[in-house]
Amino acid sequence: MALRFGVSRTPVREAFKRLVDEGFLVAVPQVGTFVAPIDLAAVHDSQFVRETLECRTVVLAAQRIGDADCRRLAAQIEEQAEAVRRGERSEIFRLDEVFHAEISRIAGHRAVWSMIESVKAQMDRVRCLSLETPSWSEVILNEHRIIAACIMKHDAKGAEAAMRAHLRTVFATIDTIAKDHADAFDDSRLAPEAP
């Protein structure tokens, strides 16, 4: 890797160590370094954190949203729809992140999204795999439309229910993509079920 990127071995070794620490790589002494399987327990933990924080955040967003924020949220939904129409997976993923960060901003708690970003790495791996199936992009878009509509109508209860359902979609996603990508997951198929 150092040769390939034209850097010394020290930064590569440090980067690999960090990726091992974060659960993306597995280092086997005297054998090699390999991509780690998706840690389902970590996916469940990050989903729990997201649901706990984002369901509260979306309630605040519905209570606080103003006209300018409504226009901004509606424009984001249109951007997402265009990315889905074009089948641009990386753009869909990016706009999904922007949407959730925007809800935190509207709620007056920008730092919430930063906290969530720090714990959702394994969940993001599942999300990336799910975007290989175009129908999941449509599901995400439709769920975002419902969440945005509730926020814009100041329907805090509806927004909370829609966000909870949206964040629990990851469980159905895991079951579906595990069939096509069984080697991407760890052996602990006994991870906790959705509440």
N, C-alpha and C positions, 0 to 999 in steps of 0.2 A: 504494500500500500504506500509506503514511504517513497519508493521509487516511482510508482505510478503518478503520485501527486507532486513529486519533486521536493519533498520536505524530509527533514531528519526523522529518525525513528521515534524520538522522544515525544513529539506532539501526537503522533499516531498512537503510540502506546497509551498516552494519557486519554486520548479520545476513546480508545477501545475500553479502557478501564471505566470511564464514565458511562459508556453504553452498557457495560456489564452491570455496573451499579444500578442503572436505571431499568434493567431487565430486558434490554433489547438484544443483547448478545450473551452467549454462554462461552466461557473460556475453559477448555479442558487441557490441563498441563500435558505437555509432550505430544499433544494431538492437534490442537488448533482452536480457532475461535469460530463460533457458528451463530447464526441468527437464532435467537431464543424463540420458543413457541409463545403464543399469546397466553398470558397468565389470566385465566378466567376469574380467579379470586380477585385479582387487581381490577379487572373490568367491573365486577360487581361492587367493589369498594368505591371506584370512581363514579359509578352510576349512582350509588347511595349519596355521595357527596354532592354530585350535580343536582340530584332531585331535591335534596334538603335545601341547598342554597338557591337554586333557580326557581323553585316553586314559591319561595318567599319573595324573591326578586321580582318575579312576574306580577305578583299581587301589587307590589309597590309601583311598578311601571304602569299598571292599569289605573291606579289611583292618581298618578302624577302626570300622565302624558298630556302634552299640549298639542296645538295644531301643527307646529313646525315638526315636532317629533312624529306625528301621524303621517305627515307627508314623507318624511325620511324613511319610516318603516315601510310604507306602501311602495316607495321606490326600491327599497331593498328586496321586497317580495318580487317585484317585476324583474330585477336583475337576476334573482335566483331562477325565475321561470325561464328567462332567456338562456341561462346556462344549462338548464335541464333540457330545453329544446335542442340546444346544440350538442348535448352529450359531453360537456366539458367537465370531467370528473374533478380535476384539481380546482377548477373555479367553483364548482358546486360546494366542495369541501371548504374552500376559503370563505365563500359567502355564508355558509352555515355558521362559521366562527364569527363573522361580522355581525350576523343577526343576533346571536346570543350575547355578544359583547354590547351591542346596541341596547338590548333590553336592560342590561346592568347599568348602562349609562343613563337611560331614561329613569330608572329606579333611583338614581342618585348614589349608586354604589359601584363605581367602576372597578374597584379593587376586587370585587367578588369574582369577576371573570378571570382576573389574574390568578386568584387562588385556585379556581377550577382548572385552569390550564396546567397548573403545577401537578395535578393528580390524575389527569385523564389520558396519559400516553398510551396505555394498553387499550383503552376504549377507542382511541383514535385509530389504532391498527384495525380494529373490527370495523369501524366506520369506513375506512379506506377500502377494505375488502368488499363491504356491502355496496359501494358505489359502482362496482363492476357489473352489478345487476341494475339495468336502467329503471326497473319498476321501483327499486328502493329510493331512487332520486325523486320519483313522483310522490312516493309516500312522504318523504321528508318535506318536500315543497308543500304538499297539502296540509301537513301538520303545522308547518310554519304559517300558512295562510290562516288557519283557524286560530292559532295563538295570537297573531297580529290583529285579526278582526276583534277578538275579545279585548285585547289591550286597548285598541282604538275606541271601542264602545264603553270603556271604563268598567268592563265586566270582570272584576277581580276573581270571582269564583270560577267563572268559565275559563279564564286565562290560566288559573292554577291547575284546573282539571286537564286542560289541553296540554299544558307543559308536562304534567306528570305522565300522561299517556305517551307523549312524544319521547320523553326520556326513557320510558320503559320499552320502546320499540327495539332497543339494542338487544333485549332478550330474544325476541323473535328473529332478529338478524343473526344472532349467534347460531341458533338452531338451523337456520336456512343455509348459511355459508359454511358451516362446519361440514356439511355433506360434500361440498366441492373442494374444501380446503382443510381437510382433516389434519394434515401434517402441520398446519399453521397454529394449531391449538395444543395446549399442554394436555397431559393425560388426566387431569383432575376434572373429568366431566361431571363430577359430583359437586360442582360449585353451587353455592346457595341459589335457590330459585327466586324469581321475582316475588316481592311481597304481594 
